[in-house]
Amino acid sequence: MITVGLTGGIGSGKTLISEIFNRLGIPVFNADYEARKIMNSNEDVIVQIEKEFGDDIYNTEGINRKKLAAIIFENESALKKINSIVHPKVRESFINWSNEKTSFSYVIEEAAILFESNAHKELDITINVHTDELIRINRVVERDQVPIEAVKSRMKNQLTDEERISLSDYTIYNDGKRMVLPQVLEIHQKILNRRK
């Protein structure tokens, strides 16, 4: 079975592309969703996060995501710390999950920090979703109801578009000029052909 990583900058439309692959019958593992789940349910992780960021990083709903985001997106060492706590658990979950999917031709791991976390080194193929920066900023401002500065701050912690494109095997252009479905279908076929 082939393992595929799907990534892209914040607001690039990774989830949309994942949904298309999913409709083609390809299982998709959402690493960001899994990370959130782990931060709220894994006792070992909770203890480490509280030790690092204080007891008040959790509230009655679980981890205070706004507070954590405000800390990690302004502090590179804090971002590295949270990734070092959560990322190994996410990898473990992905491996266990993909071991249950061996009847499929391939599976996808959707992750915002696929390259930054070095997860791509454990995958066979990588796909990048590219969208112009201005479109991405506007999407995130609207989606998350946050100021432009907050979005730009998050972007600073991700690779540039050029870096992601150069590191990826395939790039899907979700720029409003090119239709994404034909691009997804072409990559889907190439992966299936590689399996044969």
C-alpha positions in Angstrom: 0.0 0.0 0.0 1.2 3.5 -0.9 1.2 6.2 1.7 0.6 9.8 0.5 1.0 13.1 2.3 -1.2 16.0 1.5 -0.2 19.4 2.6 -0.5 23.1 1.8 -0.3 26.5 3.5 -3.0 27.6 5.9 -6.2 28.4 3.9 -5.0 26.6 0.7 -8.0 24.3 0.6 -6.4 21.0 1.8 -9.7 19.8 3.3 -11.6 20.3 0.0 -8.9 18.3 -1.8 -9.0 15.6 0.9 -12.8 15.3 0.5 -12.4 14.8 -3.3 -9.9 12.0 -2.7 -12.2 10.5 -0.1 -15.1 10.5 -2.6 -12.8 8.6 -4.9 -12.7 5.9 -2.2 -9.3 6.8 -0.7 -9.1 6.9 3.1 -7.9 10.2 4.5 -6.2 10.6 8.0 -6.5 14.2 9.2 -3.3 14.8 11.3 -4.4 18.2 12.6 -7.8 16.8 13.8 -5.9 13.8 15.4 -3.5 16.2 17.1 -6.4 18.1 18.7 -7.9 14.8 19.8 -4.7 13.7 21.4 -4.1 17.0 23.2 -7.5 16.5 24.8 -7.5 12.8 25.6 -3.9 11.5 26.0 -3.1 11.8 29.7 0.7 11.8 29.1 0.4 14.6 26.5 -1.9 16.7 28.8 0.6 16.4 31.7 3.4 17.5 29.4 1.5 20.4 27.9 0.4 21.7 31.3 4.0 21.4 32.6 5.2 23.4 29.6 2.4 26.0 29.2 0.7 26.1 32.7 -2.5 24.5 34.1 -4.7 27.3 32.6 -3.9 26.1 29.1 -6.9 23.8 29.6 -10.4 24.8 30.4 -13.7 23.0 30.7 -13.9 22.4 27.0 -10.3 21.0 26.8 -7.3 22.7 25.5 -7.7 26.5 25.1 -6.8 26.6 21.4 -6.9 30.4 21.1 -4.5 30.8 24.0 -2.2 28.1 22.7 -2.2 29.6 19.2 -1.4 33.0 20.6 1.7 31.5 22.4 3.0 29.2 19.7 2.6 31.4 16.7 4.6 34.2 18.4 7.3 31.9 19.9 9.2 29.5 17.7 10.6 27.5 20.6 7.1 27.0 22.0 5.9 25.8 18.6 8.8 23.3 18.4 8.0 22.2 22.0 4.3 21.5 21.3 5.2 19.7 18.1 7.8 17.5 19.9 5.1 16.5 22.5 2.2 15.9 20.1 3.8 14.9 16.8 5.2 11.4 17.8 1.7 10.4 19.1 0.1 11.6 15.8 2.7 9.5 13.8 1.9 6.5 16.0 -1.9 7.0 15.3 -1.3 7.3 11.6 0.8 4.1 11.5 -1.9 2.2 13.4 -4.7 3.6 11.3 -2.9 2.8 8.0 -2.1 -0.7 9.1 -5.9 -1.2 9.2 -6.3 0.0 5.6 -4.1 -2.5 3.7 -6.9 -3.4 1.4 -6.7 0.1 -0.2 -4.4 1.0 -3.1 -3.2 4.0 -1.1 -4.1 6.2 1.9 -3.6 9.9 2.5 -2.3 11.8 5.5 -3.5 15.4 5.4 -1.2 17.6 7.5 -0.5 21.3 7.6 3.1 20.8 8.8 4.0 17.7 6.7 7.5 18.9 5.8 8.1 21.0 8.9 7.5 17.9 11.1 9.6 15.6 8.7 6.5 13.3 8.4 7.1 13.4 4.6 10.2 11.2 5.1 8.0 8.3 6.1 5.6 8.6 3.2 5.9 7.5 -0.4 4.4 10.5 -2.2 3.7 14.1 -1.3 1.0 16.4 -2.7 0.9 20.1 -2.1 -2.2 22.3 -2.5 -1.2 25.8 -3.7 -3.3 28.9 -3.5 -2.2 32.5 -3.8 -1.2 34.1 -0.5 -3.8 36.9 -0.6 -6.6 34.4 -1.2 -5.4 32.2 1.7 -5.2 35.2 4.0 -8.8 36.3 3.1 -10.1 32.7 3.5 -8.6 32.3 7.0 -9.7 35.7 8.2 -13.3 34.9 7.2 -13.2 31.2 8.4 -11.5 31.8 11.8 -12.7 35.3 12.5 -9.1 36.5 13.2 -7.2 39.6 12.2 -4.9 39.6 9.1 -1.9 40.0 11.4 -2.7 36.8 13.2 -2.9 34.9 9.9 0.4 36.3 8.7 2.0 35.3 12.0 0.8 31.7 11.5 2.1 31.8 7.9 5.6 32.8 9.1 5.8 29.4 10.9 5.1 27.4 7.7 7.3 26.9 4.7 7.0 29.3 1.8 4.9 28.2 -1.2 8.0 27.8 -3.3 9.6 25.5 -0.7 6.5 23.3 -0.5 6.3 23.1 -4.3 9.9 22.1 -4.7 9.6 19.4 -2.0 6.4 17.9 -3.3 5.9 15.2 -5.9 2.7 16.9 -7.2 1.1 20.3 -6.7 -2.6 21.0 -7.1 -3.4 24.6 -8.0 -6.5 25.7 -6.1 -6.3 29.3 -7.3 -9.8 29.8 -8.8 -8.3 29.8 -12.3 -7.8 26.0 -12.8 -10.4 23.4 -11.9 -9.2 21.2 -9.1 -11.1 18.0 -10.0 -9.2 17.2 -13.2 -5.9 17.8 -11.3 -7.0 15.4 -8.5 -8.2 12.7 -11.0 -4.9 12.9 -12.9 -2.8 12.4 -9.7 -5.2 9.7 -8.5 -4.6 7.8 -11.7 -0.8 8.3 -11.5 -0.7 6.8 -8.0 -2.9 3.9 -9.0 -0.6 3.2 -12.0 2.4 3.3 -9.8 0.9 0.6 -7.7 0.5 -1.7 -10.7 
